[in-house]
Amino acid sequence: MQDRELYQAILGLKSPWSVSKVTLNSERQQVDVFVEHPSGTMFCCPECSETLPCHDHTSERQWRHFDSCQLKTLLHASIPQVNCPRHGVIQVRVPWADKGSRFTILAE
């Protein structure tokens, strides 16, 4: 099992989300896990659940996760936004964190 597959399993990520990269910064005692989705992925408006194409993304955000072997672990992703006809441009929900949280659900 490779590092990306390991963190995919640890985080419980399901399609369309996948771990694209895992880096280790020994100096900072930190593991960085980068998550993304394939181009062309459709997402649901978080207000009305209408399925829409990805309109844009937020700038990269990060969430604190449980330590990995005593190393600080951060999850990184740009959150997709949809342009809902009823609700305008709105950020979709991600499966690993509650809205506005800086921690993964598992770490809260």
C-alpha positions as CSV (number, residue, x, y, z in Angstrom):
1,M,0.0,0.0,0.0
2,Q,1.3,3.4,-1.0
3,D,1.1,6.6,1.1
4,R,-1.8,8.0,-0.9
5,E,-3.8,4.8,-0.6
6,L,-3.0,4.6,3.1
7,Y,-4.3,8.1,3.8
8,Q,-7.3,7.6,1.5
9,A,-8.3,4.6,3.7
10,I,-7.4,6.4,7.0
11,L,-9.6,9.4,6.0
12,G,-12.4,7.3,4.6
13,L,-12.5,9.3,1.4
14,K,-14.9,8.1,-1.2
15,S,-15.3,9.1,-4.9
16,P,-15.1,11.8,-6.2
17,W,-12.5,12.7,-3.6
18,S,-9.0,11.2,-3.6
19,V,-5.6,11.8,-2.0
20,S,-3.4,13.3,-4.7
21,K,-0.2,13.8,-2.7
22,V,1.3,13.2,0.7
23,T,4.4,15.0,1.9
24,L,6.5,14.7,5.0
25,N,8.3,17.7,6.5
26,S,10.7,16.3,9.0
27,E,11.9,19.7,10.1
28,R,8.4,20.7,11.1
29,Q,7.4,17.2,12.2
30,Q,4.4,17.4,9.9
31,V,2.5,15.3,7.3
32,D,0.6,17.2,4.6
33,V,-2.2,15.3,2.8
34,F,-3.6,16.9,-0.4
35,V,-7.1,16.0,-1.5
36,E,-8.7,16.7,-4.9
37,H,-11.5,15.6,-7.2
38,P,-11.5,14.9,-10.9
39,S,-12.2,17.6,-13.5
40,G,-15.9,17.5,-14.5
41,T,-17.2,16.3,-11.2
42,M,-20.8,17.3,-10.4
43,F,-21.7,18.5,-6.9
44,C,-24.9,19.2,-5.0
45,C,-25.9,22.6,-3.8
46,P,-25.8,22.4,0.0
47,E,-29.1,24.3,0.2
48,C,-31.4,22.5,-2.2
49,S,-29.4,19.4,-3.3
50,E,-29.6,20.3,-7.0
51,T,-26.7,18.5,-8.9
52,L,-24.6,21.1,-10.6
53,P,-21.2,21.3,-12.3
54,C,-18.2,22.8,-10.4
55,H,-18.2,26.5,-11.0
56,D,-15.0,27.5,-9.2
57,H,-12.9,26.6,-6.1
58,T,-12.0,28.5,-2.9
59,S,-8.3,29.1,-2.3
60,E,-6.6,26.2,-0.6
61,R,-7.8,25.5,2.9
62,Q,-6.3,23.2,5.5
63,W,-7.8,21.2,8.3
64,R,-6.1,19.6,11.3
65,H,-6.4,15.9,11.6
66,F,-5.2,13.3,14.2
67,D,-1.5,13.0,14.4
68,S,0.2,10.4,12.2
69,C,2.9,8.5,14.2
70,Q,3.2,11.6,16.5
71,L,3.5,13.9,13.4
72,K,1.1,16.9,13.0
73,T,-1.2,16.0,10.1
74,L,-2.9,18.6,7.9
75,L,-5.4,18.0,5.2
76,H,-5.3,20.4,2.3
77,A,-8.0,21.1,-0.4
78,S,-9.6,23.8,-2.5
79,I,-13.4,23.5,-1.9
80,P,-15.5,23.4,-5.0
81,Q,-18.2,26.0,-5.5
82,V,-21.4,25.6,-7.6
83,N,-23.5,28.3,-9.2
84,C,-27.0,27.4,-8.2
85,P,-29.9,29.1,-10.0
86,R,-31.7,29.5,-6.7
87,H,-28.8,30.2,-4.3
88,G,-26.1,31.7,-6.4
89,V,-22.4,30.8,-6.1
90,I,-22.1,28.6,-3.0
91,Q,-19.4,26.4,-1.5
92,V,-20.2,22.7,-1.4
93,R,-19.9,20.6,1.7
94,V,-16.9,18.4,2.1
95,P,-17.2,15.0,3.7
96,W,-14.2,15.3,6.1
97,A,-15.2,18.6,7.9
98,D,-18.2,20.6,9.1
99,K,-18.8,24.0,7.6
100,G,-16.4,26.6,8.9
101,S,-14.4,24.1,10.9
102,R,-10.6,24.0,10.9
103,F,-10.5,20.4,12.1
104,T,-11.6,17.2,10.3
105,I,-14.7,15.6,11.7
106,L,-12.6,12.7,13.1
107,A,-10.4,15.2,15.0
108,E,-13.3,17.1,16.6
